[in-house]
């Protein structure tokens, strides 16, 4: 389908493009930015006056809950939530049931996602069979079936030798290991160690649970040369170690969740299970350090860490409640709020959910590599049209996701997605 988008403020963080102009799309690609080719006859014209026209968002962490947890989220509902939030490329972790450790499971998931014609899905394969931390998976076969990297989700590897072998395997074939830095013996608490956890009598997770794991990962990266993406940093001490590692030239990137970027452990309030999250919310000093690191590029990407949880699993005492929160539809509003509240340049706030996030995926995107998270002539027609001045209250009823729990409930955030295009086709429209 041929589509022309007129009168929108087109922003491309990768190139610095920021001007009001038209876009022309045909055969799933952007064929013109600015001057529309003579004789171009669109089947549809979208008037984007007073809107931002952005690259489709790239979210590096979104659980779709299938297979295995359909009571908490269906593939259909969560992919619909993705495009409702402007997300056109989505990475899902391997902690499904069964775990994504066999090529057939990955192929089935990708096939079902493609049939929905919504966001593009990029699965992570399990680093070890069943995420048990014992036997390495066949990474080559999983890559051939569609995996773009390998990780353990929120299940840390207790055996450092297994981690070393996994990184050696990944380095041999140029794969990226996606690791959540967490020492399994220190990370069993339900809240961040500190005054609030102590006052509420909750078991704590110290910063050392993150930093000990980071030291081990960085030492193994030095030894193996493997490329590692660190998932969901949560502490100021972790940021300092990452900053030093990147200055050293180690091939490491990192992301932070929307929850840790804006919230602290004060959100727990009086045992509010909406703030029962992994990683746990920490103190203001940690939040500020994460924000500064995301702004200056030490942390590469902002992620939704979308984890829909059903009502029964949240309606329990805080320590027993299932961790997780809905986030796909809040990724862009949180990024825009962050830009407003902390004076972050708009282009940087958009880059962390578009081009910078796409850079983590690198060659794993295949033919999309050159243009994912970008607006460029000849590039893929994945776009998001946003009404930046519309502010909406976050309420469960307003969410498309099957999961309705979020610690941002009651917040009023800027930026409402009006239209999302994937491969030059309208996948969502308000």
C-alpha positions as CSV (number, residue, x, y, z in Angstrom):
1,X,0.0,0.0,0.0
2,X,1.2,3.5,-0.8
3,X,0.8,6.0,2.1
4,X,1.7,9.6,2.4
5,X,2.1,11.3,5.8
6,X,1.8,15.1,5.7
7,X,2.4,18.0,8.1
8,X,4.1,16.0,10.9
9,X,7.2,17.0,12.8
10,X,9.6,14.2,11.6
11,X,12.3,13.3,14.1
12,X,15.1,10.8,13.5
13,X,17.4,10.7,16.5
14,X,20.1,8.8,14.6
15,X,20.6,11.5,12.0
16,X,19.4,14.5,14.0
17,X,16.5,15.1,11.5
18,X,13.9,17.4,13.0
19,X,11.6,19.2,10.6
20,X,8.1,19.4,9.4
21,X,7.8,17.5,6.1
22,X,6.1,14.7,4.3
23,X,6.9,11.1,4.1
24,X,6.1,8.7,1.3
25,X,5.8,4.9,1.8
26,X,5.5,2.1,-0.7
27,X,6.2,-1.6,-0.7
28,X,6.9,-1.5,3.1
29,X,9.6,1.1,2.7
30,X,10.1,4.8,3.2
31,X,10.7,6.0,-0.3
32,X,10.9,9.7,0.3
33,X,11.6,12.0,3.3
34,X,10.6,15.6,2.4
35,X,10.0,15.9,-1.3
36,X,7.4,13.4,-2.4
37,X,8.2,11.9,-5.8
38,X,6.3,13.3,-8.8
39,X,3.5,11.0,-9.8
40,X,3.3,9.3,-6.4
41,X,-0.4,8.4,-5.9
42,X,-1.0,7.2,-2.4
43,X,-3.9,4.9,-1.5
44,X,-4.1,6.8,1.8
45,X,-3.0,10.2,3.1
46,X,-2.5,10.6,6.9
47,X,-2.6,14.2,8.2
48,X,-0.1,14.3,11.1
49,X,-0.5,18.0,11.9
50,X,0.5,18.8,15.5
51,X,2.0,15.3,15.8
52,X,5.5,13.9,16.0
53,X,6.4,11.3,13.3
54,X,9.0,9.0,14.9
55,X,10.7,5.7,14.0
56,X,8.9,2.7,15.4
57,X,10.0,2.1,19.0
58,X,12.4,-0.8,19.7
59,X,11.8,-2.4,23.1
60,X,14.5,-4.8,24.3
61,X,12.4,-6.5,27.1
62,X,8.8,-7.5,26.8
63,X,7.3,-10.7,28.0
64,X,4.3,-11.9,25.9
65,X,3.4,-14.7,28.4
66,X,3.0,-17.4,25.7
67,X,3.6,-20.2,25.8
68,X,2.7,-21.3,29.3
69,X,1.2,-18.2,31.0
70,X,-1.8,-17.5,28.9
71,X,-3.8,-16.6,32.0
72,X,-1.5,-13.5,32.4
73,X,-1.2,-12.5,28.7
74,X,-2.0,-13.8,25.3
75,X,0.2,-13.3,22.3
76,X,-2.7,-11.4,20.6
77,X,-3.3,-9.1,23.5
78,X,0.4,-8.3,24.2
79,X,1.3,-7.7,20.6
80,X,-1.7,-5.4,20.3
81,X,-0.4,-3.6,23.4
82,X,2.9,-3.2,21.7
83,X,1.6,-1.4,18.6
84,X,-0.8,0.6,20.8
85,X,2.4,1.9,22.5
86,X,4.2,2.6,19.2
87,X,6.5,-0.4,19.6
88,X,7.3,-2.0,16.2
89,X,10.2,-4.2,17.2
90,X,10.1,-6.3,20.4
91,X,12.6,-8.6,22.1
92,X,11.1,-11.3,24.3
93,X,13.1,-13.2,26.9
94,X,13.2,-17.0,27.0
95,X,11.4,-17.7,30.3
96,X,8.2,-19.1,28.8
97,X,6.8,-22.5,29.6
98,X,8.3,-24.5,28.0
99,X,11.5,-22.4,27.9
100,X,12.7,-21.2,24.5
101,X,15.5,-23.7,24.3
102,X,14.4,-25.7,21.3
103,X,14.3,-24.5,17.7
104,X,10.8,-25.7,17.1
105,X,9.4,-23.6,20.0
106,X,11.1,-20.5,18.6
107,X,9.9,-21.1,15.1
108,X,6.3,-21.6,16.3
109,X,6.4,-18.4,18.4
110,X,7.7,-16.3,15.5
111,X,5.2,-17.9,13.0
112,X,2.3,-17.0,15.3
113,X,3.6,-13.5,15.8
114,X,4.0,-12.9,12.1
115,X,0.5,-14.0,11.4
116,X,-0.8,-11.2,13.6
117,X,0.8,-8.5,11.4
118,X,1.6,-6.3,14.3
119,X,5.0,-5.7,15.9
120,X,8.1,-7.6,14.8
121,X,9.2,-10.2,17.3
122,X,12.8,-11.1,18.1
123,X,13.1,-13.9,20.6
124,X,16.0,-14.5,22.9
125,X,17.0,-18.1,23.2
126,X,17.8,-19.8,26.6
127,X,21.5,-19.9,27.4
128,X,21.1,-23.2,29.2
129,X,18.5,-25.9,28.9
130,X,15.4,-25.1,30.9
131,X,17.3,-22.1,32.3
132,X,18.7,-24.5,34.9
133,X,22.2,-23.3,34.5
134,X,23.7,-26.7,33.8
135,X,23.8,-27.7,30.1
136,X,24.4,-25.2,27.3
137,X,21.8,-24.9,24.5
138,X,22.6,-25.4,20.8
139,X,23.0,-21.7,20.1
140,X,23.7,-22.2,16.4
141,X,20.5,-24.1,15.8
142,X,18.5,-21.6,17.9
143,X,20.0,-18.7,15.9
144,X,19.0,-20.4,12.6
145,X,15.4,-20.7,14.0
146,X,15.3,-16.9,14.7
147,X,16.9,-16.1,18.1
148,X,18.9,-12.9,18.2
149,X,20.8,-13.6,21.4
150,X,20.9,-15.8,24.4
151,X,20.1,-15.2,28.1
152,X,18.8,-16.6,31.4
153,X,16.0,-14.0,31.8
154,X,15.8,-13.3,35.6
155,X,17.4,-16.7,36.5
156,X,21.1,-16.1,37.2
157,X,23.8,-18.6,36.5
158,X,25.1,-19.9,39.8
159,X,28.0,-21.8,38.2
160,X,30.7,-19.4,37.0
161,X,32.3,-22.2,34.9
162,X,29.1,-22.7,33.0
163,X,28.9,-18.9,32.4
164,X,32.5,-19.0,31.1
165,X,31.7,-21.8,28.7
166,X,28.6,-20.0,27.5
167,X,30.5,-16.8,26.8
168,X,33.2,-18.8,25.0
169,X,30.6,-20.4,22.8
170,X,28.9,-17.1,22.1
171,X,32.2,-15.4,21.3
172,X,33.1,-18.1,18.9
173,X,30.0,-17.4,16.7
174,X,29.7,-13.7,17.4
175,X,26.5,-14.0,19.5
176,X,25.5,-11.7,22.2
177,X,24.8,-12.9,25.8
178,X,22.0,-11.0,27.5
179,X,22.7,-11.2,31.2
180,X,20.8,-9.9,34.2
181,X,23.6,-9.1,36.8
182,X,22.5,-10.8,40.0
183,X,24.4,-13.0,42.5
184,X,21.9,-15.8,43.2
185,X,22.9,-16.1,46.9
186,X,22.3,-12.4,47.6
187,X,19.4,-11.8,45.3
188,X,16.7,-13.7,47.0
189,X,14.9,-10.7,48.7
190,X,11.8,-9.0,47.6
191,X,12.8,-5.3,48.0
192,X,16.0,-3.3,47.8
193,X,18.0,-3.2,51.0
194,X,17.5,0.0,52.8
195,X,15.4,1.9,55.4
196,X,12.1,1.2,53.7
197,X,12.7,-2.6,53.5
198,X,13.9,-2.6,57.1
199,X,10.9,-0.6,58.3
200,X,8.4,-2.9,56.5
201,X,10.2,-6.1,57.5
202,X,10.9,-7.1,53.9
203,X,13.9,-9.2,52.9
204,X,16.4,-7.0,51.1
205,X,18.5,-7.3,48.0
206,X,21.8,-5.4,48.5
207,X,23.6,-3.5,45.8
208,X,26.3,-6.1,46.1
209,X,24.0,-8.7,44.5
210,X,24.4,-6.6,41.3
211,X,28.0,-5.5,41.7
212,X,29.5,-9.0,42.5
213,X,27.8,-10.4,39.4
214,X,29.1,-7.5,37.3
215,X,32.7,-8.1,38.4
216,X,32.4,-11.7,37.4
217,X,30.8,-10.9,34.0
218,X,33.4,-8.2,33.2
219,X,36.3,-10.5,34.1
220,X,34.9,-13.2,31.8
221,X,34.3,-10.7,29.0
222,X,38.0,-9.8,29.3
223,X,38.9,-13.5,29.1
224,X,36.6,-14.5,26.3
225,X,36.0,-11.4,24.2
226,X,32.3,-12.2,24.3
227,X,29.8,-9.4,23.6
228,X,27.4,-8.9,26.6
229,X,24.2,-6.9,27.0
230,X,23.4,-6.2,30.7
231,X,19.7,-6.3,31.4
232,X,18.0,-4.0,33.8
233,X,20.7,-2.3,35.8
234,X,19.3,-1.0,39.1
235,X,22.1,0.6,41.2
236,X,24.5,3.5,41.3
237,X,27.3,1.1,42.1
238,X,26.4,-0.9,39.0
239,X,26.4,2.2,36.9
240,X,29.9,3.1,38.1
241,X,31.2,-0.4,37.2
242,X,29.6,-0.2,33.8
243,X,31.1,3.2,33.1
244,X,34.5,1.9,33.9
245,X,34.1,-1.2,31.7
246,X,32.9,0.9,28.7
247,X,35.8,3.3,29.2
248,X,38.1,0.3,29.1
249,X,36.6,-0.7,25.8
250,X,34.8,-3.9,26.8
251,X,32.1,-4.9,24.4
252,X,29.2,-4.4,26.8
253,X,25.9,-2.5,26.6
254,X,23.1,-2.1,29.1
255,X,19.5,-1.1,29.6
256,X,17.4,0.2,32.4
257,X,13.6,-0.3,32.9
258,X,11.1,2.5,32.9
259,X,10.3,1.6,36.5
260,X,13.9,2.1,37.8
261,X,14.3,5.3,35.7
262,X,11.5,7.2,37.4
263,X,10.6,5.3,40.6
264,X,12.2,4.6,44.0
265,X,11.4,2.1,46.8
266,X,9.1,4.8,48.2
267,X,6.6,3.5,45.7
268,X,6.1,0.4,47.8
269,X,4.2,2.7,50.2
270,X,2.2,0.4,52.5
271,X,3.0,-2.9,50.8
272,X,1.7,-1.9,47.4
273,X,2.3,-5.0,45.3
274,X,2.2,-3.0,42.1
275,X,5.7,-2.0,43.1
276,X,6.8,-5.6,43.6
277,X,9.3,-5.7,40.7
278,X,12.5,-7.4,39.5
279,X,14.9,-5.8,39.9
280,X,13.6,-4.1,43.0
281,X,13.2,-0.3,43.1
282,X,16.1,1.3,44.9
283,X,16.8,4.6,46.5
284,X,16.9,8.1,44.9
285,X,20.7,8.1,44.6
286,X,20.4,5.0,42.5
287,X,17.6,6.4,40.4
288,X,19.5,9.6,39.7
289,X,22.6,7.7,38.7
290,X,20.6,5.5,36.3
291,X,19.0,8.6,34.8
292,X,22.4,10.3,34.3
293,X,23.9,7.2,32.7
294,X,21.0,6.9,30.3
295,X,21.3,10.5,29.4
296,X,25.0,10.4,28.7
297,X,25.0,7.1,26.8
298,X,26.7,4.9,29.4
299,X,23.4,3.0,29.5
300,X,22.3,2.4,25.9
301,X,18.5,1.8,26.0
302,X,15.3,2.3,28.0
303,X,13.0,-0.8,28.1
304,X,9.5,-1.4,29.2
305,X,10.3,-4.7,31.1
306,X,6.8,-5.6,30.2
307,X,5.6,-8.4,32.5
308,X,1.8,-8.8,32.7
309,X,0.6,-10.4,35.9
310,X,-2.9,-11.5,36.6
311,X,-5.1,-10.2,39.5
312,X,-4.8,-13.2,41.7
313,X,-1.0,-13.2,41.6
314,X,-0.9,-9.5,42.7
315,X,-3.6,-9.7,45.3
316,X,-1.3,-11.3,47.8
317,X,1.0,-10.1,50.6
318,X,3.9,-8.1,49.1
319,X,6.5,-10.7,49.6
320,X,4.3,-13.4,48.1
321,X,3.0,-11.4,45.2
322,X,4.3,-12.2,41.7
323,X,6.8,-9.5,40.5
324,X,6.1,-7.7,37.3
325,X,4.3,-4.8,35.8
326,X,2.7,-3.8,32.4
327,X,4.9,-1.4,30.4
328,X,4.6,-1.7,26.6
329,X,2.1,1.1,26.4
330,X,4.1,3.3,28.8
331,X,7.5,3.1,27.2
332,X,7.1,6.3,25.1
333,X,5.2,8.4,27.6
334,X,7.8,7.6,30.3
335,X,10.6,8.6,27.9
336,X,8.8,11.9,27.1
337,X,8.2,12.6,30.8
338,X,11.9,11.9,31.5
339,X,12.8,14.4,28.9
340,X,10.5,17.0,30.3
341,X,11.2,16.5,34.0
342,X,15.0,16.1,33.8
343,X,15.9,18.4,30.9
344,X,17.1,15.6,28.7
345,X,17.2,16.6,25.0
346,X,14.2,15.3,23.1
347,X,16.4,13.6,20.5
348,X,18.3,11.6,23.2
349,X,15.0,10.7,25.0
350,X,13.8,9.3,21.7
351,X,17.1,7.6,20.8
352,X,17.0,5.4,23.8
353,X,13.8,3.8,22.6
354,X,14.6,3.8,18.9
355,X,18.0,3.9,17.2
356,X,20.2,3.4,20.3
357,X,18.1,0.4,21.3
358,X,18.3,-1.0,17.8
359,X,22.1,-0.7,17.9
360,X,22.2,-3.4,20.7
361,X,20.7,-5.9,18.2
362,X,23.2,-5.1,15.5
363,X,23.6,-7.7,12.8
364,X,20.9,-9.9,14.5
365,X,18.3,-7.8,12.7
366,X,19.4,-9.0,9.3
367,X,18.0,-6.9,6.5
368,X,16.5,-4.5,9.0
369,X,19.8,-3.7,10.5
370,X,20.5,-0.5,8.6
371,X,17.2,1.2,9.3
372,X,15.6,-0.2,12.4
373,X,14.8,2.6,14.8
374,X,15.5,5.1,12.1
375,X,13.6,7.1,9.4
376,X,15.7,7.0,6.3
377,X,15.0,6.8,2.6
378,X,15.0,3.2,1.5
379,X,14.5,2.1,5.1
380,X,11.8,0.0,6.6
381,X,8.4,1.6,7.0
382,X,8.1,1.2,10.8
383,X,6.8,4.5,12.1
384,X,4.9,5.9,15.1
385,X,2.7,9.0,14.9
386,X,2.4,10.6,18.4
387,X,0.3,13.5,19.8
388,X,2.9,15.0,22.1
389,X,0.6,17.5,23.8
390,X,-2.1,15.0,24.8
391,X,-1.6,14.0,28.5
392,X,-3.5,11.0,29.7
393,X,-3.9,9.4,33.2
394,X,-2.6,5.9,33.5
395,X,-5.5,3.7,34.5
396,X,-6.1,-0.1,34.2
397,X,-9.1,0.5,31.9
398,X,-7.0,2.5,29.4
399,X,-4.5,-0.4,28.9
400,X,-4.7,-2.8,26.0
401,X,-2.5,-5.4,27.7
402,X,-4.1,-8.2,29.5
403,X,-2.0,-7.2,32.5
404,X,-3.4,-4.1,34.2
405,X,-0.9,-3.6,37.0
406,X,1.6,-0.8,36.9
407,X,3.3,1.3,39.6
408,X,2.5,4.3,37.3
409,X,-1.2,4.0,37.9
410,X,-2.6,7.4,38.6
411,X,0.3,9.2,36.9
412,X,-0.5,11.7,34.1
413,X,2.0,11.2,31.3
414,X,2.6,13.0,28.0
415,X,2.4,11.6,24.5
416,X,-0.5,9.5,23.0
417,X,0.2,7.2,20.1
418,X,-2.2,8.0,17.3
419,X,-1.0,5.6,14.7
420,X,1.6,2.9,14.3
421,X,2.8,1.5,11.0
422,X,4.8,-1.7,10.6
423,X,6.3,-2.5,7.2
424,X,4.3,0.4,5.7
425,X,1.0,-0.9,6.9
426,X,-1.2,0.6,9.6
427,X,-1.1,-1.8,12.6
428,X,-2.8,0.5,15.1
429,X,-4.9,3.6,14.8
430,X,-6.7,5.5,17.4
